[in-house]
Amino acid sequence: MKGRSMKKTALFTAAVMMLSFTACDKKKTDTDTELPTEEVIGEVTVETAKTDDEPVFREFKQEDFKSIDVNVNTTEDAPPTDLHSADLSGISFGERYSPCKEEGVRENYGKYLEYKSALENNMNERYRPSFDEIKEEAEKMCAGPYEGDISYCVMVGDKFYITVNYDNYCRCHDSSLFELDPVTLEYEEVDTRTGLEYHGCYAGLCTENDKLYYYECYNTTHDGYSENGDEYKSTVYSFDPASRETTELLSLDEQIVSIFPMKSALEVHILEDVNEGNRHYSGLATRKYDYETGELLEKDDSVEEYSYESGRKFYCDGEPVEISGGYNGNVAAPLVIKTQYYSIATDLKQSSQVFAWKDRVSILNTEMVDYGKRDMSLYTYDLNTMECTRMVVNGYFNNAQKGKDGIFVTYQSSEGWMHFYYNIYYLMPQYGTLFKIDKTDDVFYVSSEEQQYYLTIERAESNGNSIEQQIGKPKTLYWFDTKE
């Protein structure tokens, strides 16, 4: 065992005593190059060889590091890391004509419903031209088929599962689920939901237990297309990629607004009316659907059940990082970060993300710098240089994933009228450098056990208030290894 003596107590015979005298009289030769450590056996000392199989665990305090403020340097040079990419611009999910756009049907949905409602509620001829424009927009949307538009993307095992919407009229009645292999880039349609009986494009898509979960919710008072109704129908489904089977898990006469995966249950968020005296408002009720029993239960907040995918956990070489300290109510204690290699007692009081490597750790911290002003700062404790660097990274960390030697980050910006886009960067805190990778209209983040993927999306231009939909087409797939 490295770094310590092992003591064993025993009764020995004269033969053992003779062995000790022989060992003491042995002369050292030129070939004896191993560093010795002592092993005490009873009253006899025997020299054994020292090994370096186990790392030395080290403990540090804030004062052990030299504090330095570093300005972030942005460059368009390629980052010095193993980043892979594949061009997806040739992928097409085809086009379809949604059933709600058929003549004789369209009048009950989408823009036509909006047009009819406008005429019924406002008979002032002065507004008639604008009402007619709504009708013209509806006719334009129903004139032909619509090219598949990527709505969301998740990962199960080593495959992507992408939802594609073909209904540009009311976004509800025609969608499909595609499976994409990120290695071969081969893809196939594995599920379809086409028909007026459907009410959503795989809303809330999430994963747990190697299955996909999603829900539908619509207003039964006006078929889901009027804000005036108050009666809802919600259904939660699961999809098994292995068997290609869809299962209805539960159906409620309530309005589900989101679902969230946990280890043993699916968390279901339901919008409900709350009456407190003269106050009437909408509140959020949280329940959980038990995977094994199929029961919908009240959520027990005293039990921590978040999964690896959804929980707030950080890792170093595959081992969980222990974080202690921080705020407990109004009382704050300094953060202590502990990995299998080291522990660092910092003077920070909170963290939103921790990125740990064998020889350094970066802590994302939001701190008050002036009255009403906060800075998001990244503190990096480097065990090689014994420096603690602080970088102000306001706006960079919309999404951050740890790489082998840096952090992939994205943030959203805008240019012009209602044109939003995402910047993707690779940040190397040890150098204070931000390497630009791409600028894209949209991006989805998915991960496997050893890779992190960024699926970038290119969207068709939209003319301000135009009714033309922004079609999401696959652009580029980036990925990098997360296993150190």
C-alpha positions as CSV (number, residue, x, y, z in Angstrom):
1,M,0.0,0.0,0.0
2,K,1.6,3.2,-1.1
3,G,2.7,5.9,1.3
4,R,2.1,4.1,4.6
5,S,3.6,1.2,6.7
6,M,1.7,-1.9,7.3
7,K,2.0,-3.4,10.8
8,K,1.2,-7.0,11.5
9,T,1.7,-8.6,14.9
10,A,2.5,-12.3,15.1
11,L,4.6,-14.8,17.0
12,F,7.5,-16.1,15.0
13,T,9.8,-19.1,15.4
14,A,13.6,-19.1,15.5
15,A,13.5,-19.7,11.8
16,V,12.0,-16.3,11.2
17,M,14.6,-14.7,13.4
18,M,17.3,-16.4,11.3
19,L,15.6,-15.0,8.2
20,S,15.8,-11.5,9.6
21,F,19.5,-11.8,10.3
22,T,20.1,-13.1,6.8
23,A,18.1,-10.2,5.3
24,C,20.1,-7.7,7.3
25,D,23.4,-9.1,6.2
26,K,22.5,-9.1,2.5
27,K,24.6,-6.8,0.4
28,K,22.9,-4.3,-2.0
29,T,23.9,-4.8,-5.7
30,D,23.9,-2.4,-8.6
31,T,20.7,-4.0,-9.9
32,D,18.7,-3.1,-6.7
33,T,17.1,0.1,-8.1
34,E,13.6,-0.1,-6.5
35,L,12.7,2.4,-3.8
36,P,12.1,0.6,-0.5
37,T,9.3,1.1,2.0
38,E,9.2,-0.5,5.4
39,E,6.8,-3.2,6.3
40,V,6.9,-4.2,10.0
41,I,6.2,-7.8,10.8
42,G,6.2,-8.3,14.6
43,E,9.6,-7.0,15.6
44,V,11.2,-7.8,12.3
45,T,11.6,-5.3,9.5
46,V,11.5,-6.5,5.9
47,E,12.0,-4.1,2.9
48,T,9.3,-4.3,0.1
49,A,9.1,-2.6,-3.3
50,K,7.1,0.6,-3.7
51,T,4.5,0.8,-6.5
52,D,2.9,3.7,-8.3
53,D,-0.4,2.0,-9.2
54,E,-2.5,4.2,-7.0
55,P,-2.6,8.1,-7.4
56,V,-1.7,10.3,-4.5
57,F,-4.7,12.0,-3.0
58,R,-4.0,15.6,-2.4
59,E,-5.8,18.2,-0.3
60,F,-5.8,22.0,-1.0
61,K,-7.2,25.2,0.4
62,Q,-8.0,28.5,-1.3
63,E,-4.8,30.1,0.0
64,D,-2.7,27.5,-1.7
65,F,-3.5,29.1,-5.1
66,K,-2.5,32.4,-6.6
67,S,-5.6,34.3,-7.7
68,I,-5.5,35.8,-11.2
69,D,-8.2,37.6,-13.3
70,V,-8.1,36.6,-16.9
71,N,-9.7,38.2,-19.9
72,V,-11.4,35.8,-22.4
73,N,-9.6,35.8,-25.8
74,T,-11.9,34.7,-28.7
75,T,-10.4,33.2,-31.8
76,E,-11.7,31.5,-35.0
77,D,-8.7,29.0,-35.0
78,A,-9.6,25.3,-34.7
79,P,-9.6,24.2,-31.1
80,P,-6.7,21.8,-30.1
81,T,-9.0,18.9,-29.3
82,D,-10.6,15.9,-31.0
83,L,-13.7,17.4,-32.5
84,H,-15.5,15.5,-35.3
85,S,-18.2,16.6,-37.7
86,A,-20.4,15.3,-40.5
87,D,-22.4,17.2,-43.1
88,L,-26.1,16.4,-42.8
89,S,-27.4,18.9,-45.4
90,G,-28.3,16.0,-47.8
91,I,-30.8,14.5,-45.4
92,S,-34.4,15.1,-46.2
93,F,-37.4,13.8,-44.4
94,G,-39.7,14.3,-47.3
95,E,-43.0,16.3,-47.5
96,R,-46.6,15.6,-46.7
97,Y,-50.1,17.2,-46.9
98,S,-51.6,17.3,-43.4
99,P,-55.2,16.1,-43.2
100,C,-56.4,19.3,-41.5
101,K,-55.6,21.3,-44.7
102,E,-58.1,19.4,-46.8
103,E,-60.9,21.4,-48.4
104,G,-64.0,21.2,-46.2
105,V,-61.9,20.5,-43.2
106,R,-59.5,23.4,-43.0
107,E,-62.4,25.8,-42.1
108,N,-62.5,24.2,-38.6
109,Y,-58.8,24.6,-37.8
110,G,-55.9,27.0,-37.8
111,K,-56.1,30.4,-39.6
112,Y,-59.6,29.8,-40.9
113,L,-60.9,29.4,-37.4
114,E,-59.1,32.6,-36.5
115,Y,-60.7,34.3,-39.5
116,K,-64.2,33.1,-38.6
117,S,-63.7,34.2,-35.0
118,A,-62.6,37.7,-36.1
119,L,-65.7,38.1,-38.3
120,E,-68.0,37.0,-35.5
121,N,-66.6,39.2,-32.8
122,N,-65.9,42.4,-34.8
123,M,-68.3,43.4,-37.6
124,N,-66.7,46.8,-38.2
125,E,-66.0,47.0,-42.0
126,R,-63.0,49.1,-41.3
127,Y,-61.1,46.0,-40.1
128,R,-62.4,43.7,-42.9
129,P,-59.2,44.0,-45.1
130,S,-57.0,42.6,-42.3
131,F,-59.5,39.8,-41.7
132,D,-59.3,39.0,-45.4
133,E,-55.5,38.8,-45.1
134,I,-55.9,36.1,-42.5
135,K,-58.0,34.1,-44.9
136,E,-55.5,34.6,-47.7
137,E,-52.7,33.3,-45.4
138,A,-54.8,30.3,-44.5
139,E,-55.4,29.5,-48.2
140,K,-51.7,29.9,-48.9
141,M,-50.7,27.5,-46.1
142,C,-53.2,24.9,-47.4
143,A,-52.2,25.2,-51.0
144,G,-49.6,22.3,-51.0
145,P,-47.6,19.8,-49.0
146,Y,-45.1,20.9,-46.3
147,E,-41.5,19.7,-46.0
148,G,-40.7,17.9,-42.8
149,D,-39.5,20.3,-40.0
150,I,-37.3,19.0,-37.2
151,S,-39.0,19.7,-33.9
152,Y,-36.8,17.9,-31.3
153,C,-34.1,15.3,-30.8
154,V,-33.1,12.9,-28.1
155,M,-30.8,9.9,-27.8
156,V,-31.5,6.3,-26.6
157,G,-28.5,3.9,-26.7
158,D,-26.4,4.8,-29.7
159,K,-29.3,6.2,-31.9
160,F,-30.9,9.6,-32.3
161,Y,-34.7,9.9,-32.3
162,I,-35.9,13.0,-34.1
163,T,-39.4,14.3,-34.2
164,V,-40.5,15.8,-37.6
165,N,-43.6,17.9,-38.1
166,Y,-45.4,18.0,-41.4
167,D,-48.4,20.2,-40.3
168,N,-47.6,23.9,-41.0
169,Y,-51.2,24.8,-40.5
170,C,-51.9,24.0,-36.9
171,R,-48.8,22.0,-35.9
172,C,-50.8,19.0,-34.5
173,H,-52.1,16.5,-37.0
174,D,-49.2,15.1,-39.0
175,S,-45.8,14.1,-37.5
176,S,-43.3,11.3,-37.5
177,L,-40.5,9.9,-35.4
178,F,-37.2,9.1,-37.2
179,E,-34.3,7.0,-36.0
180,L,-30.8,8.2,-37.1
181,D,-27.5,6.4,-36.7
182,P,-24.9,9.0,-36.0
183,V,-22.1,6.7,-37.3
184,T,-23.5,5.6,-40.6
185,L,-26.0,8.6,-41.0
186,E,-28.6,6.1,-42.1
187,Y,-32.2,7.0,-40.9
188,E,-35.7,5.5,-41.0
189,E,-39.2,6.4,-40.0
190,V,-40.2,4.3,-36.9
191,D,-43.5,5.9,-35.9
192,T,-46.2,8.1,-37.5
193,R,-49.0,10.1,-36.0
194,T,-51.2,11.3,-38.9
195,G,-54.9,12.1,-38.5
196,L,-57.4,14.6,-37.0
197,E,-57.5,12.5,-33.8
198,Y,-53.9,13.5,-33.0
199,H,-53.1,16.7,-31.1
200,G,-49.4,17.3,-30.9
201,C,-46.0,16.5,-32.3
202,Y,-44.6,14.3,-29.6
203,A,-44.8,17.0,-27.0
204,G,-42.4,16.9,-24.1
205,L,-40.2,14.1,-25.7
206,C,-37.8,12.7,-23.1
207,T,-36.0,9.4,-22.3
208,E,-35.6,7.1,-19.4
209,N,-35.2,3.3,-19.1
210,D,-34.3,3.1,-22.8
211,K,-37.8,4.3,-23.8
212,L,-39.2,7.6,-25.1
213,Y,-42.0,9.4,-23.3
214,Y,-44.3,12.2,-24.7
215,Y,-47.8,13.6,-24.2
216,E,-50.7,15.2,-26.1
217,C,-53.0,17.8,-24.7
218,Y,-55.9,19.6,-26.3
219,N,-58.9,21.8,-25.4
220,T,-62.0,19.7,-25.9
221,T,-64.3,22.7,-25.8
222,H,-63.1,23.9,-29.2
223,D,-61.1,21.0,-30.5
224,G,-57.9,22.5,-29.0
225,Y,-57.8,25.6,-31.2
226,S,-59.5,28.3,-29.1
227,E,-58.2,30.0,-26.0
228,N,-61.7,30.4,-24.7
229,G,-62.4,26.8,-23.6
230,D,-61.5,25.4,-20.2
231,E,-61.9,21.7,-20.6
232,Y,-58.9,19.6,-21.6
233,K,-57.8,16.1,-22.4
234,S,-54.3,14.9,-21.9
235,T,-52.7,11.6,-22.7
236,V,-49.1,10.3,-21.9
237,Y,-47.5,7.7,-24.1
238,S,-44.3,5.7,-24.2
239,F,-42.5,4.4,-27.3
240,D,-40.1,1.4,-27.2
241,P,-37.4,1.8,-29.9
242,A,-36.5,-1.9,-29.7
243,S,-40.0,-3.3,-30.3
244,R,-41.3,-0.2,-32.1
245,E,-44.4,-0.3,-29.8
246,T,-46.4,2.7,-28.6
247,T,-48.2,2.3,-25.2
248,E,-50.8,4.6,-23.7
249,L,-49.7,5.1,-20.1
250,L,-52.4,7.4,-18.7
251,S,-55.3,9.7,-19.8
252,L,-56.5,12.7,-17.8
253,D,-59.3,15.3,-18.1
254,E,-56.7,17.9,-17.1
255,Q,-54.1,20.0,-18.8
256,I,-50.6,18.6,-18.8
257,V,-48.0,21.2,-19.5
258,S,-44.8,19.2,-19.2
259,I,-43.3,15.8,-18.2
260,F,-39.9,15.1,-16.6
261,P,-38.1,11.7,-16.3
262,M,-36.9,10.3,-13.0
263,K,-35.4,7.0,-12.0
264,S,-38.6,5.2,-10.8
265,A,-41.3,7.5,-12.1
266,L,-42.3,10.0,-14.7
267,E,-42.9,13.5,-13.2
268,V,-46.1,15.0,-14.6
269,H,-46.9,18.7,-14.3
270,I,-50.6,19.7,-14.5
271,L,-52.1,23.1,-14.7
272,E,-55.0,23.5,-12.3
273,D,-57.3,26.2,-11.1
274,V,-56.7,27.5,-7.5
275,N,-59.3,29.3,-5.5
276,E,-58.2,31.1,-2.4
277,G,-61.0,33.3,-1.1
278,N,-61.4,36.1,-3.6
279,R,-58.3,35.0,-5.5
280,H,-58.6,32.8,-8.5
281,Y,-55.5,31.8,-10.5
282,S,-53.8,28.9,-12.2
283,G,-51.2,26.8,-10.3
284,L,-48.9,23.9,-11.1
285,A,-49.6,20.5,-9.5
286,T,-46.8,17.9,-9.6
287,R,-47.6,14.2,-9.7
288,K,-45.6,11.1,-10.6
289,Y,-46.4,8.2,-12.8
290,D,-44.9,5.0,-11.4
291,Y,-43.2,3.0,-14.2
292,E,-43.9,-0.4,-12.5
293,T,-47.3,0.0,-11.0
294,G,-48.8,2.4,-13.6
295,E,-50.2,4.5,-10.7
296,L,-50.3,8.3,-10.8
297,L,-49.2,9.4,-7.3
298,E,-48.6,12.6,-5.4
299,K,-44.9,13.5,-5.6
300,D,-42.8,13.0,-2.5
301,D,-40.3,15.9,-2.4
302,S,-38.4,14.2,0.4
303,V,-37.1,11.5,-1.9
304,E,-34.4,12.4,-4.4
305,E,-35.1,10.4,-7.5
306,Y,-33.5,12.3,-10.4
307,S,-31.8,10.2,-13.0
308,Y,-28.3,10.6,-14.4
309,E,-29.7,12.3,-17.5
310,S,-31.8,14.8,-15.6
311,G,-30.1,15.1,-12.2
312,R,-27.5,17.7,-11.3
313,K,-24.4,15.5,-11.2
314,F,-20.8,16.1,-12.3
315,Y,-18.1,13.6,-13.0
316,C,-14.3,13.3,-13.1
317,D,-12.9,10.3,-15.0
318,G,-16.2,8.6,-14.6
319,E,-16.4,9.0,-10.9
320,P,-19.0,11.3,-9.2
321,V,-17.7,14.6,-7.9
322,E,-18.6,15.3,-4.3
323,I,-19.7,18.9,-3.6
324,S,-20.3,20.1,0.0
325,G,-21.0,23.6,1.4
326,G,-23.0,26.3,-0.4
327,Y,-26.3,27.8,0.7
328,N,-28.6,26.1,3.1
329,G,-31.5,28.6,3.5
330,N,-29.9,31.9,4.4
331,V,-26.7,30.3,5.7
332,A,-23.7,29.8,3.4
333,A,-20.6,27.7,3.8
334,P,-17.6,27.6,1.5
335,L,-17.7,25.0,-1.3
336,V,-15.5,22.0,-1.1
337,I,-14.9,20.0,-4.3
338,K,-13.7,16.5,-3.9
339,T,-12.7,14.0,-6.6
340,Q,-10.8,10.7,-6.4
341,Y,-7.6,12.7,-7.0
342,Y,-8.0,15.8,-4.8
343,S,-10.1,18.0,-2.6
344,I,-10.2,21.8,-2.8
345,A,-11.7,23.9,0.0
346,T,-12.6,27.1,-1.9
347,D,-13.9,30.4,-0.7
348,L,-16.8,30.3,-3.1
349,K,-20.3,30.0,-1.7
350,Q,-22.3,28.6,-4.6
351,S,-22.0,26.9,-8.0
352,S,-24.3,26.2,-10.9
353,Q,-21.9,23.8,-12.7
354,V,-18.7,22.0,-12.0
355,F,-16.2,20.7,-14.6
356,A,-13.5,18.4,-13.1
357,W,-10.4,16.9,-14.6
358,K,-7.6,15.0,-13.0
359,D,-5.4,18.0,-12.6
360,R,-7.9,20.9,-12.4
361,V,-11.5,21.9,-11.8
362,S,-13.6,24.8,-13.1
363,I,-16.6,26.1,-11.1
364,L,-19.3,28.3,-12.6
365,N,-20.3,30.9,-10.1
366,T,-22.9,33.8,-10.2
367,E,-21.9,36.6,-7.9
368,M,-23.1,40.1,-7.0
369,V,-20.5,42.7,-8.2
370,D,-22.6,45.8,-7.7
371,Y,-26.1,46.8,-6.6
372,G,-28.5,45.1,-9.0
373,K,-25.7,43.7,-11.2
374,R,-24.4,40.1,-11.3
375,D,-21.5,38.5,-13.1
376,M,-21.3,34.9,-14.2
377,S,-17.7,33.9,-13.5
378,L,-15.7,30.7,-14.2
379,Y,-13.1,29.9,-11.5
380,T,-10.4,27.4,-12.5
381,Y,-8.2,25.8,-9.9
382,D,-5.1,24.4,-11.8
383,L,-3.0,21.9,-9.8
384,N,-0.1,22.2,-12.2
385,T,0.4,26.0,-12.0
386,M,-1.3,26.3,-8.6
387,E,-3.2,29.3,-9.9
388,C,-6.9,30.1,-9.5
389,T,-8.0,32.0,-12.5
390,R,-11.3,34.0,-12.8
391,M,-13.0,34.7,-16.1
392,V,-16.2,36.7,-16.6
393,V,-18.3,34.6,-18.9
394,N,-21.6,36.4,-19.0
395,G,-23.9,35.0,-21.7
396,Y,-21.6,32.1,-22.7
397,F,-23.1,29.3,-20.6
398,N,-26.6,28.8,-22.0
399,N,-25.5,25.2,-22.4
400,A,-22.1,23.7,-21.3
401,Q,-20.6,20.2,-21.7
402,K,-17.2,19.1,-20.5
403,G,-14.8,17.8,-23.0
404,K,-11.4,16.1,-22.5
405,D,-9.5,19.3,-21.8
406,G,-12.1,22.1,-22.1
407,I,-15.7,23.0,-22.1
408,F,-18.1,23.2,-25.1
409,V,-20.5,26.2,-24.6
410,T,-23.3,27.8,-26.6
411,Y,-25.2,31.0,-26.3
412,Q,-28.1,32.6,-28.2
413,S,-27.9,36.0,-29.9
414,S,-30.0,37.9,-32.3
415,E,-29.4,40.0,-35.4
416,G,-32.0,42.0,-37.3
417,W,-35.7,41.6,-36.7
418,M,-36.6,38.4,-34.9
419,H,-33.6,36.5,-36.2
420,F,-32.1,34.4,-33.4
421,Y,-29.1,32.2,-33.8
422,Y,-26.7,30.2,-31.6
423,N,-22.9,30.4,-31.3
424,I,-21.0,27.2,-30.5
425,Y,-17.6,27.6,-28.8
426,Y,-14.9,25.5,-27.2
427,L,-13.5,27.2,-24.0
428,M,-10.1,26.2,-22.7
429,P,-10.0,27.8,-19.2
430,Q,-6.3,27.0,-18.7
431,Y,-5.5,29.3,-21.6
432,G,-8.4,31.8,-21.3
433,T,-9.3,31.1,-24.9
434,L,-12.7,30.7,-26.6
435,F,-12.5,28.9,-29.9
436,K,-15.4,29.5,-32.3
437,I,-16.8,26.4,-33.9
438,D,-20.1,27.4,-35.6
439,K,-22.9,29.8,-35.9
440,T,-26.3,28.2,-36.5
441,D,-30.1,28.9,-36.4
442,D,-30.8,26.2,-33.9
443,V,-29.0,23.4,-32.1
444,F,-30.0,20.2,-30.2
445,Y,-27.7,18.6,-27.6
446,V,-27.7,14.8,-27.1
447,S,-25.3,12.5,-25.5
448,S,-24.3,8.8,-25.1
449,E,-22.0,7.3,-22.4
450,E,-18.8,8.4,-24.2
451,Q,-19.8,11.1,-26.7
452,Q,-21.5,14.5,-26.7
453,Y,-23.3,15.5,-29.9
454,Y,-24.4,18.9,-31.2
455,L,-27.0,18.6,-34.0
456,T,-27.1,22.0,-35.8
457,I,-30.3,23.1,-37.6
458,E,-30.7,25.5,-40.5
459,R,-34.1,27.3,-40.7
460,A,-35.7,29.0,-43.6
461,E,-35.8,32.7,-43.4
462,S,-39.0,34.3,-42.0
463,N,-40.2,37.7,-43.1
464,G,-41.2,39.3,-39.8
465,N,-45.0,38.7,-39.4
466,S,-45.2,36.4,-42.4
467,I,-47.1,33.2,-41.9
468,E,-44.4,31.2,-43.6
469,Q,-43.0,28.6,-41.2
470,Q,-39.3,28.4,-40.5
471,I,-38.5,24.9,-41.8
472,G,-35.8,23.2,-39.7
473,K,-33.4,21.2,-41.8
474,P,-30.3,19.2,-40.5
475,K,-27.1,21.1,-41.1
476,T,-24.0,19.7,-39.3
477,L,-23.4,17.1,-36.7
478,Y,-20.6,17.7,-34.3
479,W,-19.4,15.3,-31.6
480,F,-16.5,14.8,-29.2
481,D,-15.4,12.2,-26.7
482,T,-16.3,12.9,-23.1
483,K,-14.5,9.9,-21.6
484,E,-11.0,10.9,-20.4
